[in-house]
Amino acid sequence: MAADHLDDYIDAVSKALALPVEEAWRPAVRANLEVSLRLARLVDEFALPDETEPACVYTA
């Protein structure tokens, strides 16, 4: 996602959630979103075989 698309996304989500994002916060919000998207891409691109089973749920 290009920086201008990220800015558009930040604006749209901010408006949808009625959550104001001050101009001073925008670089940090954009940086966090870039990292989150990069990590999500790694997870999305990791191929799993069709027979992969979900892990058990452990509780302590």
Phi and psi in degrees as GROMACS dihedral restraints (atoms count N, CA, C in turn):
[ dihedral_restraints ]
;  ai    aj    ak    al  type     phi  dphi    fc
    3     4     5     6     1   -72.8    20    10
    4     5     6     7     1   159.8    20    10
    6     7     8     9     1   -57.2    20    10
    7     8     9    10     1   -40.7    20    10
    9    10    11    12     1   -67.1    20    10
   10    11    12    13     1   -33.5    20    10
   12    13    14    15     1   -68.2    20    10
   13    14    15    16     1   -36.8    20    10
   15    16    17    18     1   -64.6    20    10
   16    17    18    19     1   -41.7    20    10
   18    19    20    21     1   -62.0    20    10
   19    20    21    22     1   -42.3    20    10
   21    22    23    24     1   -62.5    20    10
   22    23    24    25     1   -41.3    20    10
   24    25    26    27     1   -64.7    20    10
   25    26    27    28     1   -44.2    20    10
   27    28    29    30     1   -59.5    20    10
   28    29    30    31     1   -44.4    20    10
   30    31    32    33     1   -61.2    20    10
   31    32    33    34     1   -46.0    20    10
   33    34    35    36     1   -65.7    20    10
   34    35    36    37     1   -44.4    20    10
   36    37    38    39     1   -69.2    20    10
   37    38    39    40     1   -39.1    20    10
   39    40    41    42     1   -58.9    20    10
   40    41    42    43     1   -43.5    20    10
   42    43    44    45     1   -68.3    20    10
   43    44    45    46     1   -44.9    20    10
   45    46    47    48     1   -62.1    20    10
   46    47    48    49     1   -36.1    20    10
   48    49    50    51     1   -93.0    20    10
   49    50    51    52     1     0.0    20    10
   51    52    53    54     1    51.2    20    10
   52    53    54    55     1    45.2    20    10
   54    55    56    57     1  -119.8    20    10
   55    56    57    58     1   100.0    20    10
   57    58    59    60     1   -66.4    20    10
   58    59    60    61     1   139.5    20    10
   60    61    62    63     1  -116.3    20    10
   61    62    63    64     1   110.9    20    10
   63    64    65    66     1   -67.6    20    10
   64    65    66    67     1   149.4    20    10
   66    67    68    69     1   -54.9    20    10
   67    68    69    70     1   -35.6    20    10
   69    70    71    72     1   -65.7    20    10
   70    71    72    73     1   -24.3    20    10
   72    73    74    75     1   -88.3    20    10
   73    74    75    76     1   -20.1    20    10
   75    76    77    78     1   -54.8    20    10
   76    77    78    79     1   -44.2    20    10
   78    79    80    81     1   -61.2    20    10
   79    80    81    82     1   -39.1    20    10
   81    82    83    84     1   -69.9    20    10
   82    83    84    85     1   -40.5    20    10
   84    85    86    87     1   -63.1    20    10
   85    86    87    88     1   -44.7    20    10
   87    88    89    90     1   -62.3    20    10
   88    89    90    91     1   -44.0    20    10
   90    91    92    93     1   -63.0    20    10
   91    92    93    94     1   -42.6    20    10
   93    94    95    96     1   -63.5    20    10
   94    95    96    97     1   -41.9    20    10
   96    97    98    99     1   -65.1    20    10
   97    98    99   100     1   -39.7    20    10
   99   100   101   102     1   -61.5    20    10
  100   101   102   103     1   -44.1    20    10
  102   103   104   105     1   -65.9    20    10
  103   104   105   106     1   -44.1    20    10
  105   106   107   108     1   -60.5    20    10
  106   107   108   109     1   -43.0    20    10
  108   109   110   111     1   -67.7    20    10
  109   110   111   112     1   -38.1    20    10
  111   112   113   114     1   -63.5    20    10
  112   113   114   115     1   -42.7    20    10
  114   115   116   117     1   -68.0    20    10
  115   116   117   118     1   -40.0    20    10
  117   118   119   120     1   -62.4    20    10
  118   119   120   121     1   -38.2    20    10
  120   121   122   123     1   -62.4    20    10
  121   122   123   124     1   -40.6    20    10
  123   124   125   126     1   -61.5    20    10
  124   125   126   127     1   -43.6    20    10
  126   127   128   129     1   -65.8    20    10
  127   128   129   130     1   -44.4    20    10
  129   130   131   132     1   -64.5    20    10
  130   131   132   133     1   -34.2    20    10
  132   133   134   135     1   -83.5    20    10
  133   134   135   136     1    -9.2    20    10
  135   136   137   138     1   -77.0    20    10
  136   137   138   139     1   113.4    20    10
  138   139   140   141     1   -77.5    20    10
  139   140   141   142     1   132.5    20    10
  141   142   143   144     1  -117.7    20    10
  142   143   144   145     1   139.7    20    10
  144   145   146   147     1   -64.9    20    10
  145   146   147   148     1   153.8    20    10
  147   148   149   150     1   -61.0    20    10
  148   149   150   151     1   -28.4    20    10
  150   151   152   153     1   -85.4    20    10
  151   152   153   154     1     5.8    20    10
  153   154   155   156     1   -64.1    20    10
  154   155   156   157     1   132.0    20    10
  156   157   158   159     1  -102.1    20    10
  157   158   159   160     1   147.7    20    10
  159   160   161   162     1   -67.6    20    10
  160   161   162   163     1   152.7    20    10
  162   163   164   165     1   -70.9    20    10
  163   164   165   166     1   153.8    20    10
  165   166   167   168     1   -67.8    20    10
  166   167   168   169     1   156.8    20    10
  168   169   170   171     1   -96.4    20    10
  169   170   171   172     1   123.4    20    10
  171   172   173   174     1  -105.7    20    10
  172   173   174   175     1   137.5    20    10
  174   175   176   177     1  -126.0    20    10
  175   176   177   178     1   146.7    20    10
